[in-house]
Amino acid sequence: MTVASLAPSELVILPLSAAMKQGSANEHEQAEQSAFMDALLGGRVSKAGYLAYLRTLRPVYAALESVGRDLAADPIVAPIFDAGLDRLASIDADLEQWAPGEDQSIESPAADAYAAAITESASWPGLYVAHHYTRYLGDLSGGQAVGALVNRAFDLDGKGLDFYDFAEIGKNKPYKDDYRTNLDAIGAELSETDRLRVVDEVCKAFQLNQGLFAELAGKLELPAN
């Protein structure tokens, strides 16, 4: 199924959270339907493949959290900034659980490009908000299903899955509702042009995710269906 895109004139009249979701629907769908994600959700990614996935995400979150700390007091970023969302320490804990003592670095041009885009988003905090939304709200939504599937596929009994555990923020649903309310408050202070810049950056973020997944699928021998 292909999701129809809204015209800019339709997006600018929406609350920012809705504009970000609807304006990036095509890119989001394409990322979700990538070969790697299809294999991961289908339980067809090996331990090596999942390790590569975590290792590839690490520089992305390192950049996201570094820029976030720098912008935490900015009036555009402050309404959504929350150190309780940080994932870098969780990724490191999972990597140590999955592959204790191993070198956790990975050569990934796609991850480097993604991290660079996040670093560059510091040039205007609205761009950073787009990356914050794409990663963290995704982690609190579809990411939870991924965690459950990985737990079941590898019979982990909850071990090595800190990445999906957001115990510090409380229940996901109320948190996500408040997050979207805060996005809308941010959007109310932006011009129409700047709101569209945010939406465009969300689209870019999903495209960068597509690049990650394509790289992972190309590197790994995915098991057949």
HUKA-V613802 format. One record per backbone hydrogen bond with DSSP energy under -0.5 kcal/mol. NH is the residue of the N-H (numbers start at 1). CO is the residue of the C=O. If there is no record, write none. Layout:
NH&CO ; NH&CO
This chain:
10&7 ; 11&7 ; 12&8 ; 14&11 ; 19&15 ; 20&16 ; 21&17 ; 22&18 ; 23&19 ; 24&20 ; 25&22 ; 28&24 ; 29&25 ; 30&26 ; 31&27 ; 32&28 ; 33&29 ; 34&31 ; 38&34 ; 39&35 ; 40&36 ; 41&37 ; 42&38 ; 43&40 ; 44&39 ; 50&46 ; 51&47 ; 52&48 ; 53&49 ; 54&50 ; 55&51 ; 56&52 ; 57&53 ; 58&54 ; 59&55 ; 60&56 ; 61&57 ; 62&58 ; 63&59 ; 64&60 ; 65&61 ; 66&62 ; 67&63 ; 68&64 ; 69&65 ; 70&66 ; 71&67 ; 72&68 ; 72&69 ; 74&71 ; 78&74 ; 80&77 ; 81&77 ; 85&82 ; 86&83 ; 91&87 ; 92&88 ; 93&89 ; 94&90 ; 95&91 ; 96&92 ; 97&93 ; 98&94 ; 99&95 ; 102&99 ; 104&102 ; 108&106 ; 112&108 ; 113&109 ; 114&110 ; 115&111 ; 116&112 ; 117&113 ; 118&114 ; 119&115 ; 120&116 ; 121&117 ; 122&119 ; 123&120 ; 124&121 ; 127&124 ; 128&121 ; 128&124 ; 129&125 ; 130&126 ; 131&127 ; 132&128 ; 133&129 ; 134&130 ; 135&131 ; 136&132 ; 137&132 ; 137&133 ; 138&133 ; 139&135 ; 140&136 ; 141&137 ; 141&138 ; 143&138 ; 144&141 ; 145&141 ; 145&142 ; 146&142 ; 147&143 ; 148&144 ; 149&145 ; 150&146 ; 151&147 ; 152&148 ; 153&149 ; 154&150 ; 155&152 ; 156&151 ; 159&156 ; 161&158 ; 164&161 ; 165&162 ; 166&164 ; 169&166 ; 170&167 ; 175&171 ; 176&172 ; 177&173 ; 178&174 ; 179&175 ; 180&176 ; 181&177 ; 182&178 ; 183&179 ; 184&180 ; 185&181 ; 186&182 ; 187&183 ; 188&184 ; 189&185 ; 189&186 ; 190&187 ; 195&191 ; 196&192 ; 197&193 ; 198&194 ; 199&195 ; 200&196 ; 201&197 ; 202&198 ; 203&199 ; 204&200 ; 205&201 ; 206&202 ; 207&203 ; 208&204 ; 209&205 ; 210&206 ; 211&207 ; 212&208 ; 213&209 ; 214&210 ; 215&211 ; 216&212 ; 217&213 ; 218&214 ; 219&215 ; 220&216 ; 222&220 ; 223&44
